[in-house]
Amino acid sequence: MTSEIKSKGYFGEFGGSFIPGELQEVMDILESEFLKYKDDPEFIEEFRYYLKEYVGRENPLTLAKNLTEKVGGAKIYLKREDLNHTGAHKINNAIGQILLAKRRGAKRIIAETGAGQHGVATATACAMFGMECVIYMGKLDTERQALNVFRMELLGAKVVAVEKGQDRLKDAVDEALNDLVQNYENTFYLLGSAVGPHPYPTIVKHFQSIISEESKRQILEKEGKLPTAIIACAGGGSNAIGAFAHYLDEENVRLIGVEPIEAPSISQGVPAVLHGFKSLTLVDEQGEPKPTFSIAAGLDYPSVGPEHSFLKDSGRAEYVTVKGEEALEAFQVLSKTEGIIPALESSHALAHAMKLAKELTREDILIVNLSGRGDKDVEQVFNMLEK
């Protein structure tokens, strides 16, 4: 199979579609259907219905009063994606894409997952709409996130433990794409992050932008002004691009993505093609993706969504790194001060917010996108703290 490079679907030099010609036809159909339905009143009404009645939106923008007092400096607000059905932001996109799949008449859904939250969200949506569901997950991640594996299986999904490469998220994406190449005629790939060949980064951003649509309205209602900064963890980048979307044109609002220092794809990556798109990627001397490891399985990816690479390149967004130890500390601090147990992924964003708040004043406002809850991580954290 030959690869195609599409001129559209780029954010600056990043993005595009570097995939076999047969698969490009599938992407073209997906793009056409997405463009047709995203502004269709009936589709929008159905999407909004499920967000409200099933996901439980809109979710709160909560002032972390105790944390703010403990840290000092800026007010810290939490956008509570952890309160969504299934426990994370991933369900927003899963509902949107499953409605596209339904309109295509798809009966078989595949997905990749790292921390398991996208896998759970996909399995949930498939159970609701009566579709076959296959989830690819690195073997190491199935062990770290055994509870989420059981949740997916309980929901009727088949979880395939990938024993290739590092047995992590990159390898799960590899296998999902291989499946799609072989079964594209009857299979819909419900991609969970803002990565992959065009139009996936645009589709995921569209469905996740509900996060910033709500938070922007909510902060104006609560404070009468826009925040100083939006802070979100960045692995593949779906929660961050959703949290940033409605602030992109607000030049006075800082957009800050937080990576694990163990997987600094944006901070230290170079332009390269991986999984059908061009973005900043960690590569070795041979040009192959570098091994990565993070205590947060959902951030353990050697690249990032192409729009994030563009936002970094253009200077519109800032990207910083946080050590795993700092995220683990933030996990415990939020639990003890606010009674909210955050996901380890979200804890990276929280760790940076706690540092930044001290440099600012009480007139400043930080919104942290609390992308998920930490139920899935409790056993892992227990084991880490016991060592």
C-alpha positions in Angstrom: 0.0 0.0 0.0 1.2 3.5 -0.8 0.9 6.4 1.6 -1.0 9.6 0.9 -0.2 13.1 2.2 -3.3 15.3 2.3 -2.9 19.1 2.1 -5.8 19.7 4.5 -5.9 18.8 8.1 -2.8 20.8 9.0 -2.1 23.1 11.9 0.9 24.9 10.6 3.3 22.2 9.6 1.7 19.6 11.9 -1.1 17.2 11.2 -2.0 15.8 7.8 -2.8 12.2 6.9 0.0 9.7 6.3 -1.8 6.5 5.7 -2.4 3.8 3.1 -4.6 4.8 0.2 -7.4 2.4 1.0 -7.6 3.8 4.5 -7.5 7.3 3.2 -10.9 6.6 1.5 -12.3 5.7 5.0 -10.9 9.0 6.4 -12.4 10.9 3.5 -15.8 9.4 4.2 -15.5 10.1 8.0 -14.5 13.7 7.3 -17.5 14.2 4.9 -19.9 12.7 7.5 -18.4 14.8 10.3 -18.8 18.0 8.4 -22.3 17.0 7.4 -23.5 16.3 10.9 -21.5 18.6 13.3 -23.8 21.5 12.4 -26.9 19.4 11.8 -29.6 20.5 14.3 -30.9 16.9 14.8 -27.4 15.6 15.4 -26.6 18.5 17.8 -29.9 17.9 19.7 -29.1 14.2 20.1 -25.5 14.8 21.2 -26.6 17.5 23.7 -29.4 15.1 25.0 -26.9 12.4 25.9 -24.4 14.9 27.4 -27.1 16.0 29.7 -29.2 12.9 30.4 -26.4 10.3 30.3 -23.1 11.9 30.9 -24.5 14.3 33.5 -23.4 17.7 32.0 -23.0 20.4 32.6 -20.5 19.7 35.3 -19.4 22.2 37.9 -16.6 24.7 37.9 -15.6 24.4 41.6 -13.6 26.9 43.6 -11.0 24.8 45.4 -11.3 27.1 48.5 -9.2 25.0 50.9 -6.5 24.3 48.3 -6.4 28.0 47.5 -5.9 28.9 51.1 -3.3 26.2 51.6 -1.2 27.2 48.5 -1.7 30.9 48.7 -1.8 33.3 45.7 -4.2 32.8 42.9 -7.7 31.4 43.2 -7.8 27.8 41.9 -10.9 26.5 40.2 -11.5 22.9 39.1 -13.4 22.0 36.0 -15.0 18.8 37.2 -14.7 16.3 34.3 -14.2 13.8 37.1 -17.9 14.0 37.8 -18.9 12.7 34.3 -20.4 9.3 33.9 -17.5 6.9 33.6 -15.3 9.3 35.6 -13.4 11.4 32.9 -13.6 13.7 30.0 -13.3 10.8 27.5 -17.1 10.1 27.5 -17.7 13.5 25.7 -15.9 12.3 22.6 -17.1 8.8 22.8 -20.7 9.9 22.7 -20.1 12.2 19.8 -18.2 9.6 17.7 -20.7 6.8 18.5 -23.4 8.9 17.1 -21.4 9.3 13.9 -20.8 5.6 13.8 -24.5 5.0 14.3 -25.3 7.2 11.3 -22.8 5.2 9.2 -24.6 1.9 10.2 -21.4 0.6 12.0 -21.8 -2.5 14.1 -18.2 -3.0 15.2 -16.2 -0.4 17.2 -12.5 -0.5 18.0 -10.5 1.8 20.2 -7.2 2.2 21.9 -6.7 3.1 25.6 -3.8 3.8 28.0 -5.2 4.6 31.4 -8.4 2.8 30.5 -10.7 5.7 30.7 -11.3 6.0 27.0 -11.7 2.3 26.8 -14.4 2.4 29.5 -16.1 5.3 27.8 -16.1 3.5 24.5 -17.4 0.3 26.0 -20.1 2.2 27.8 -21.2 3.9 24.6 -21.2 0.6 22.7 -23.2 -1.1 25.4 -25.8 1.6 25.2 -26.1 1.5 21.4 -25.7 -2.3 21.1 -22.4 -2.4 19.1 -19.6 -4.9 19.2 -16.6 -3.4 21.0 -12.9 -4.3 20.9 -10.4 -2.3 23.0 -6.6 -2.5 22.4 -4.5 -1.9 25.5 -0.8 -2.4 26.2 -0.2 -5.4 28.5 1.7 -3.3 31.0 -1.3 -0.9 31.2 -3.7 -3.8 31.6 -1.7 -4.7 34.7 -1.5 -1.1 36.0 -5.2 -0.5 35.3 -6.7 -3.9 36.0 -9.8 -2.4 37.5 -10.6 -0.5 34.3 -10.0 -3.7 32.3 -12.6 -5.4 34.4 -15.0 -2.5 33.9 -14.6 -2.7 30.1 -15.2 -6.5 30.2 -18.2 -6.0 32.5 -19.6 -3.6 29.9 -19.3 -6.3 27.2 -16.1 -5.2 25.5 -13.3 -7.5 24.4 -10.0 -6.2 25.8 -6.9 -7.2 23.8 -3.7 -7.0 25.7 -1.0 -5.9 23.3 2.4 -7.6 23.9 4.5 -5.7 21.5 7.1 -2.9 21.8 6.8 -1.5 25.3 3.3 -3.0 25.9 1.9 0.6 26.4 -0.3 3.1 24.7 1.8 3.6 21.5 1.6 -0.2 20.9 -2.2 -0.2 21.5 -2.6 2.5 18.9 -0.4 0.5 16.5 -2.7 -2.6 16.8 -5.9 -0.6 16.6 -4.6 0.9 13.3 -3.7 -2.5 12.0 -7.2 -3.7 12.8 -8.7 -0.8 10.9 -6.5 -1.4 7.9 -7.8 -5.0 7.8 -11.4 -4.4 8.7 -12.2 -0.8 7.5 -15.2 -1.9 5.5 -17.2 -2.8 8.6 -15.4 -1.2 11.5 -15.4 2.3 13.0 -12.3 3.4 14.9 -13.4 5.5 17.9 -10.1 7.3 18.5 -9.8 8.7 22.0 -7.3 11.5 21.8 -6.6 14.5 19.6 -4.1 12.5 17.5 -4.1 10.3 14.4 -4.7 11.1 10.7 -7.0 14.0 9.7 -9.9 14.4 10.5 -9.5 12.7 14.0 -7.7 15.7 15.7 -10.5 18.0 14.5 -13.3 15.6 15.5 -12.0 15.0 19.0 -11.4 18.8 19.6 -15.0 19.5 18.4 -16.6 17.1 20.8 -14.2 17.9 23.7 -14.7 21.7 23.3 -17.8 21.4 25.4 -15.3 21.6 28.4 -14.2 25.2 27.6 -17.6 26.2 26.3 -19.0 25.6 29.8 -16.0 26.8 31.8 -15.9 30.1 30.0 -19.5 30.8 30.7 -19.2 29.6 34.3 -16.2 31.7 35.2 -17.8 34.8 33.8 -20.8 34.1 35.9 -18.8 33.5 39.0 -16.0 36.1 38.7 -17.2 38.5 36.0 -13.9 38.1 34.2 -11.9 35.5 32.3 -9.2 33.5 34.0 -5.5 34.3 34.1 -4.7 30.8 32.9 -6.2 27.4 31.8 -4.1 24.5 32.9 -4.5 20.9 31.7 -2.4 17.8 31.5 -1.2 16.8 28.0 -0.5 13.3 26.8 -2.2 12.8 23.5 -3.9 16.1 24.3 -7.7 15.6 24.1 -8.6 17.1 27.5 -6.2 20.0 27.0 -7.4 20.9 23.5 -11.0 20.7 24.8 -10.1 22.9 27.8 -8.3 25.5 25.5 -10.7 25.6 22.6 -13.0 28.5 23.5 -10.1 30.6 24.9 -7.8 30.3 21.8 -8.8 33.8 20.7 -8.6 35.3 24.2 -5.0 36.5 24.0 -4.9 37.5 27.7 -5.7 34.0 28.9 -2.6 31.9 29.2 -3.0 28.3 28.0 -0.7 25.9 29.8 -0.3 22.2 29.0 1.5 20.0 31.5 3.5 16.9 30.5 5.2 14.3 32.6 8.9 15.0 32.6 9.3 11.3 31.8 7.5 11.7 28.5 8.1 15.3 27.4 6.9 15.0 23.8 6.1 18.7 23.3 9.0 20.1 25.3 11.7 17.9 23.8 10.1 16.4 20.7 11.0 17.0 17.0 8.7 17.0 14.0 8.1 13.4 12.9 5.3 11.2 11.6 3.7 8.7 13.9 0.4 6.9 13.7 -0.6 8.7 10.5 0.1 12.3 11.5 3.0 14.7 11.8 3.7 16.2 15.2 6.4 16.8 17.8 7.6 13.3 18.7 10.3 11.9 20.9 12.6 9.9 18.7 16.0 8.1 19.1 19.1 8.4 17.0 17.5 6.0 14.4 14.5 8.2 14.2 12.3 5.6 16.0 9.8 6.6 18.8 11.6 6.7 22.1 10.5 4.6 25.0 8.5 6.6 27.5 7.2 5.9 31.0 4.9 7.9 33.3 3.1 7.0 36.5 0.0 8.2 34.6 -0.7 5.6 31.9 -2.8 8.1 30.0 0.2 10.5 29.5 2.6 7.7 28.5 2.8 8.6 24.7 5.8 9.7 22.7 3.9 12.2 20.6 1.0 14.7 21.0 -1.9 16.0 19.1 -0.8 18.2 16.1 -2.7 21.3 17.2 -0.7 21.3 20.5 2.5 21.3 18.5 1.2 24.2 16.5 0.2 26.1 19.6 3.6 25.6 21.1 5.3 26.5 17.8 3.2 29.7 17.4 3.7 30.7 21.1 0.0 30.7 21.8 0.3 28.0 24.4 2.9 27.1 27.0 4.0 23.6 27.8 5.8 22.6 31.0 6.9 19.4 32.6 6.1 18.0 36.1 7.9 15.1 37.8 6.0 12.0 38.8 6.8 12.7 42.4 5.2 16.1 42.2 2.0 14.7 40.6 1.8 12.1 43.4 2.1 14.8 46.0 -0.7 16.8 44.3 -2.8 13.7 44.2 -2.6 13.4 47.9 -2.9 17.2 48.6 -6.2 17.6 46.7 -7.6 14.4 48.3 -6.9 15.7 51.8 -7.8 19.4 51.3 -10.9 19.1 49.1 -12.1 15.5 49.5 -11.6 15.1 45.7 -9.3 12.2 44.5 -8.0 13.2 41.1 -6.6 11.0 38.4 -2.8 10.8 38.2 -3.1 12.4 34.8 -5.0 15.4 36.2 -2.6 15.5 39.1 0.2 16.7 36.8 -1.9 19.8 35.9 -2.7 20.3 39.5 0.9 20.1 40.6 1.9 22.9 38.2 -1.2 25.0 39.2 -0.1 24.8 42.8 3.4 26.1 41.9 2.1 28.8 39.6 -0.6 30.1 42.1 2.1 31.0 44.6 3.7 33.4 42.0 0.4 35.2 41.4 -2.1 37.2 43.5 -5.6 36.6 44.7 -6.8 38.7 41.8 -5.6 36.0 39.5 -7.7 33.0 38.6 -6.5 29.6 37.5 -8.8 26.9 36.0 -7.4 23.4 36.2 -9.1 20.9 34.0 -9.7 18.0 36.4 -9.8 15.5 33.5 -10.7 12.5 35.6 -11.1 11.0 39.0 -8.6 8.8 40.7 -10.5 5.7 41.6 -8.6 3.8 38.9 -5.3 4.9 40.4 -5.9 4.2 44.1 -4.4 0.7 44.2 -1.4 1.9 42.1 -0.8 4.9 44.5 -1.2 2.6 47.5 1.5 0.4 46.2 3.8 3.3 45.3 3.4 4.9 48.8 4.0 1.5 50.5 7.5 1.2 48.9 
